[in-house]
Amino acid sequence: MEKIHSYHLFLEWTGNRGPGTSGYRDYGRDHTISIKGKAPILGSSDPAFRGNPALHNPEDLLLAAIASCHMLWYLSLCSEKGVIVLKYSDHPVGRMLEKKDGSGHFTEVTLHPQIEVAHEAMIADAERLHQDANQYCFVAASVNFPIHHQPVIKLYPGIL
């Protein structure tokens, strides 16, 4: 049975410095993203586009959404398949093309998960499950650019 999920938030521009958008350099790009019951996300544009470098930008958040969605599906699939993951981190990289007219789009994302599993016999399945996670990830299925995976999977050095 298919289900429809609905997501809601409140976005408020907080960058009015007085004259509003009277000139391209006259306003800030800062904004607040509020979701009921959650901590607010303070955002801006990328510093390359006159944004505040101390705040999250939409490109950061898209990359974070892809990486975290992948991780959550991956962990779920590992759990189902008996692959015991004891440590997971990632350093994803997104590439965006900015065109001469100022428009642009992401061209690719590469995930670089660093994973530690409980037993050496789990490493092959742990590698394979990245492709499965990519197929299930809601965010990956919603973008029109490739998402690559370059995992490094090792045996967890601790004792179980």
Phi, psi and omega in degrees: 000129178280149179232148173255127176249140182241136181237139184226148173206172176239125179248127180230124176287129181241015187262015178287116181265013180125299182273009180064219182265038181295339176205153184302325180268000187269353183231153176271158180263005183293147179203165178238133175254119181243132176232127186311127176081006182234159177295141178293152175253121178269123185234168177202188172266168176302144179306332177297341181243036175072024181269170180278116183293345181274353184247159177291145175243164183303325180293319175302315185291325176295314179299318178296321180296317179296310184295317183287322177298316178300313181301315183296318176293318180301312179299320178297313180294321176299317179300316180294326185266004178080018176267115184269107177268128181249346179206138179212129171215163183211150175229073184290154178230128176249142178245129180235134177263123173258124182274167182302327182278001179096345177283174179182179178196157174290141178254335178187160171227139175238123176269141180234061182293139174249116189233141174237130182246165187285328185222143181303326180296347181271349188298315182299314178295322179299322177292313183297326185292348176295320179294320177298316179299322179297325179291327182271335185300122182298320183288314179301322180288349184258355182255159184250031178225157182288147173242117181260159180230127176232070183285151169240117184241127182230167174283131179297129184285346181283176179253133176270000000 
